Amino acid sequence: MPVSEETLERIQGYSIVRITETDGHGQPELETYALRHEAGGQLDEFADYLDAVKTLNRILFPLPGLPEVRLNKAG
């Protein structure tokens, strides 16, 4: 399965990356979200974008984090 990655957010050296696996026809089969740091690589992977945001906000506390808003899914 081909895999593509797209950075959705960057803040304080951290990033949330959407990882999409597609089938042979280019249709998405699996979508996950990785939480990464520029110095340490990937910290964790989540099935839901909002879970990645909540974890990032806990890491950044007491600094301001990202708004906890769900992504709209194309359908």
ROKEDO-960393 format. One record per residue (C-alpha): residue number from 1; residue in one letter; chain; z, y, x. Coordinates in Angstrom, 2 decimals. Layout:
! residues N
> seq;type;mol;pz;py;px
> NUM;A;A;Z;Y;X
...
//
This chain:
! residues 75
> seq;type;mol;pz;py;px
> 1;M;A;0.00;0.00;0.00
> 2;P;A;-0.89;3.43;1.36
> 3;V;A;2.08;5.77;1.71
> 4;S;A;2.05;9.57;1.62
> 5;E;A;4.85;12.03;2.30
> 6;E;A;5.29;15.59;1.07
> 7;T;A;8.13;17.94;2.03
> 8;L;A;9.50;19.53;-1.13
> 9;E;A;12.47;21.54;0.20
> 10;R;A;13.75;22.81;3.56
> 11;I;A;17.15;24.37;4.11
> 12;Q;A;19.50;24.61;7.13
> 13;G;A;17.50;22.04;9.13
> 14;Y;A;17.51;19.51;6.27
> 15;S;A;14.53;18.55;4.16
> 16;I;A;13.84;16.55;1.03
> 17;V;A;10.60;14.58;1.29
> 18;R;A;8.76;12.86;-1.57
> 19;I;A;7.44;9.44;-0.49
> 20;T;A;4.70;8.01;-2.69
> 21;E;A;3.29;4.50;-2.41
> 22;T;A;-0.06;3.96;-4.14
> 23;D;A;-2.07;0.90;-5.10
> 24;G;A;-5.60;0.14;-3.90
> 25;H;A;-7.02;2.49;-6.56
> 26;G;A;-4.89;5.46;-5.51
> 27;Q;A;-2.54;5.20;-8.50
> 28;P;A;1.16;5.85;-7.72
> 29;E;A;3.28;2.69;-7.82
> 30;L;A;6.57;3.86;-6.32
> 31;E;A;8.04;7.29;-5.69
> 32;T;A;11.24;7.91;-3.72
> 33;Y;A;12.89;10.91;-2.05
> 34;A;A;14.17;10.95;1.52
> 35;L;A;16.86;13.27;2.86
> 36;R;A;16.14;14.08;6.49
> 37;H;A;17.53;16.31;9.23
> 38;E;A;15.38;17.76;11.97
> 39;A;A;17.72;16.50;14.71
> 40;G;A;18.77;13.14;13.31
> 41;G;A;15.90;11.69;11.34
> 42;Q;A;16.28;10.18;7.89
> 43;L;A;19.80;10.20;6.44
> 44;D;A;19.20;8.44;3.12
> 45;E;A;16.59;7.60;0.48
> 46;F;A;16.91;8.10;-3.29
> 47;A;A;15.06;7.01;-6.41
> 48;D;A;15.60;10.43;-8.01
> 49;Y;A;15.00;13.93;-6.66
> 50;L;A;18.19;15.27;-8.25
> 51;D;A;20.30;12.68;-6.41
> 52;A;A;18.84;13.89;-3.11
> 53;V;A;19.64;17.51;-4.02
> 54;K;A;23.25;16.66;-4.97
> 55;T;A;23.80;14.81;-1.70
> 56;L;A;22.30;17.67;0.31
> 57;N;A;24.53;20.18;-1.48
> 58;R;A;27.62;18.08;-0.65
> 59;I;A;26.57;18.08;3.02
> 60;L;A;25.99;21.84;3.06
> 61;F;A;29.21;22.78;1.23
> 62;P;A;30.59;25.49;1.43
> 63;L;A;27.18;26.97;2.25
> 64;P;A;24.93;27.65;-0.73
> 65;G;A;22.68;24.71;-1.54
> 66;L;A;19.70;24.08;-3.76
> 67;P;A;19.72;24.49;-7.55
> 68;E;A;20.22;21.17;-9.30
> 69;V;A;17.04;21.14;-11.36
> 70;R;A;15.01;18.02;-12.12
> 71;L;A;11.37;17.89;-11.05
> 72;N;A;8.79;17.66;-13.82
> 73;K;A;6.98;14.35;-13.56
> 74;A;A;3.25;14.22;-14.12
> 75;G;A;2.39;11.69;-16.72
//
